Amino acid sequence: MRIISGFLKGKKIDFLKSSTTRPLRDFVKENIFNIIKHSNLIKLKLENANILDLYSGIGSFGIECISRGVKKTTFVENNNKVLIILKKNLDNLKIENQSEVFSAKVIAFFNRLNKEDKFEIIFFDPPFAENFFIEELKIIKNSTIYKKNHLIIIHRDAKSEDNLEKIMNVLLTRTYGRSKVIFGSF
């Protein structure tokens, strides 16, 4: 895997070869960033934004954000094998000072979060088979952890039917092979 753009462009990041993990493919990641930058529906700039990367895995999305100039990325992951790789990636790229890593399930992370922290982008990449993220999304909606001008990005299986319209304002949905990416806000 590699970083697509920004000051770390072309640098490689390690990933776990496993049947239980699925890193965000470069093609999908590039399309997400093109939409953030060029869509008339999204009024948000990456530069100096705070990013919350939930179910962050090896950090592919959050690291790409750092490379493109965000202020800080907060990674939340609970798989210990994956966390080792995530921390190694941050260390190898020398970007630990622009990131914070939480070893926790998402719900536990919310209980530890500094209530002063506010995020412009919240990225969800839960396991495709899991639907509990919908409860987590409801918790976020009722919290104060996002800025007024914010974006929720959810990466799901293309065949999933999550009925997110009842929880958030869905701005855009795009499908790329097996992946579906949903952009929205509260």
C-alpha positions in Angstrom: 0.0 0.0 0.0 1.1 3.5 -0.6 0.2 7.1 0.1 -1.4 8.7 -2.9 -0.9 12.5 -2.4 0.6 15.2 -0.3 4.0 15.5 1.4 4.2 11.7 1.9 3.2 10.8 -1.6 4.6 7.5 -2.8 5.7 6.3 0.7 4.7 2.8 1.5 2.7 1.8 4.5 2.7 -1.7 6.0 -0.5 -3.7 6.2 -1.7 -7.0 7.8 -2.2 -9.8 5.4 -5.3 -11.5 7.0 -8.7 -12.7 6.0 -10.2 -10.6 8.8 -8.9 -7.2 7.7 -9.4 -5.3 4.4 -7.4 -2.1 4.0 -9.0 0.7 2.1 -8.0 0.2 -1.5 -6.1 3.1 -3.1 -8.7 3.5 -5.8 -11.5 4.0 -3.2 -9.3 6.3 -1.1 -8.4 8.5 -4.1 -12.1 8.8 -5.0 -13.0 9.8 -1.4 -10.5 12.6 -1.5 -11.5 13.8 -4.9 -15.1 14.1 -3.7 -14.0 16.0 -0.5 -12.0 18.4 -2.7 -14.2 18.8 -5.7 -17.9 18.1 -4.8 -20.2 21.1 -4.6 -22.1 19.3 -1.9 -19.2 19.3 0.5 -18.1 22.7 1.9 -15.1 21.5 3.9 -11.3 21.9 3.5 -8.9 19.3 4.6 -6.2 21.7 5.5 -5.9 22.2 9.3 -9.0 19.9 9.9 -9.2 17.4 12.8 -10.0 13.9 11.7 -11.5 11.0 13.6 -10.6 7.7 12.0 -12.8 5.0 13.6 -12.0 1.3 13.0 -8.8 2.8 11.7 -6.9 -0.5 11.0 -3.4 0.2 9.7 -4.3 3.9 9.4 -4.6 4.2 5.6 -7.3 6.9 5.6 -5.9 8.9 8.5 -2.3 8.8 7.3 -3.5 10.0 3.8 -5.3 12.9 5.6 -2.1 13.8 7.4 -0.1 13.7 4.2 -2.7 16.1 2.7 -2.3 18.7 5.4 -4.8 18.1 8.2 -4.0 19.4 11.6 -4.4 16.1 13.5 -5.8 12.6 13.0 -7.2 10.6 15.9 -7.1 6.8 15.3 -9.3 4.4 17.1 -8.6 0.6 16.7 -9.0 -2.3 19.1 -7.2 -5.1 17.2 -3.8 -5.4 18.9 -2.0 -7.0 15.9 -3.3 -4.1 13.7 -2.4 -1.5 16.3 1.2 -2.6 16.2 1.3 -2.0 12.4 -0.5 1.3 12.7 2.0 2.6 15.3 4.9 1.3 13.2 3.5 3.2 10.1 3.2 6.4 12.1 6.7 6.0 13.5 8.3 5.1 10.1 6.6 8.1 8.5 7.6 10.4 11.4 4.1 11.7 11.9 3.4 10.7 15.5 3.1 14.3 16.5 0.2 14.8 14.1 -1.7 11.8 15.4 -3.2 10.2 18.5 -3.9 6.5 18.8 -6.5 5.0 21.0 -6.5 1.2 21.6 -10.2 0.8 22.3 -13.5 -0.2 21.0 -15.4 2.8 19.6 -17.9 3.1 22.5 -15.1 2.9 25.1 -13.2 5.6 23.2 -16.2 8.0 23.4 -16.2 7.6 27.2 -12.5 8.7 27.3 -12.7 11.4 24.7 -11.9 15.0 25.8 -15.2 16.8 25.5 -13.3 19.8 24.0 -12.2 17.8 21.0 -14.2 18.6 17.9 -13.8 16.9 14.5 -14.5 18.2 10.9 -14.4 14.7 9.4 -15.4 11.4 11.1 -14.5 8.3 9.1 -16.2 5.0 9.8 -14.7 1.8 8.3 -16.2 -1.0 10.5 -16.1 -4.7 9.4 -18.5 -5.2 6.6 -20.5 -7.8 8.6 -21.0 -5.5 11.6 -23.9 -3.2 12.0 -23.2 -2.0 15.6 -21.6 1.1 14.1 -25.2 2.5 13.6 -25.5 2.7 17.4 -22.2 4.5 17.5 -23.3 6.9 14.8 -26.4 7.7 16.9 -24.1 8.4 19.9 -22.0 10.8 17.8 -25.1 12.5 16.5 -26.2 13.3 20.0 -22.7 14.4 21.2 -20.7 17.5 20.8 -17.7 16.0 19.1 -18.2 17.3 15.7 -17.9 20.9 14.4 -20.9 22.7 12.8 -19.3 22.3 9.4 -18.5 18.5 9.4 -18.5 15.4 7.2 -19.3 11.8 8.1 -17.8 9.2 5.7 -18.8 5.6 6.0 -17.1 2.7 4.1 -19.4 -0.3 3.7 -20.0 -3.3 1.6 -21.7 -2.4 -1.7 -24.6 -4.7 -0.9 -25.3 -3.4 2.6 -28.6 -1.7 3.4 -28.0 0.3 6.5 -30.9 2.9 6.2 -28.8 5.7 7.4 -31.2 8.4 6.2 -33.0 8.1 9.5 -29.9 9.1 11.4 -28.1 11.5 9.1 -28.4 13.7 6.1 -26.9 11.5 3.3 -25.3 13.8 0.8 -23.8 11.3 -1.6 -23.3 7.6 -2.1 -20.8 6.1 -4.4 -20.0 2.4 -5.2 -16.6 1.1 -6.2 -16.6 -2.6 -6.8 -17.3 -4.3 -3.5 -17.1 -0.9 -1.6 -19.8 1.6 -1.0 -18.9 5.0 0.4 -21.5 7.2 2.1 -21.0 10.9 2.7 -23.3 12.7 5.1 -23.7 15.1 8.0 -26.0 15.6 11.0 
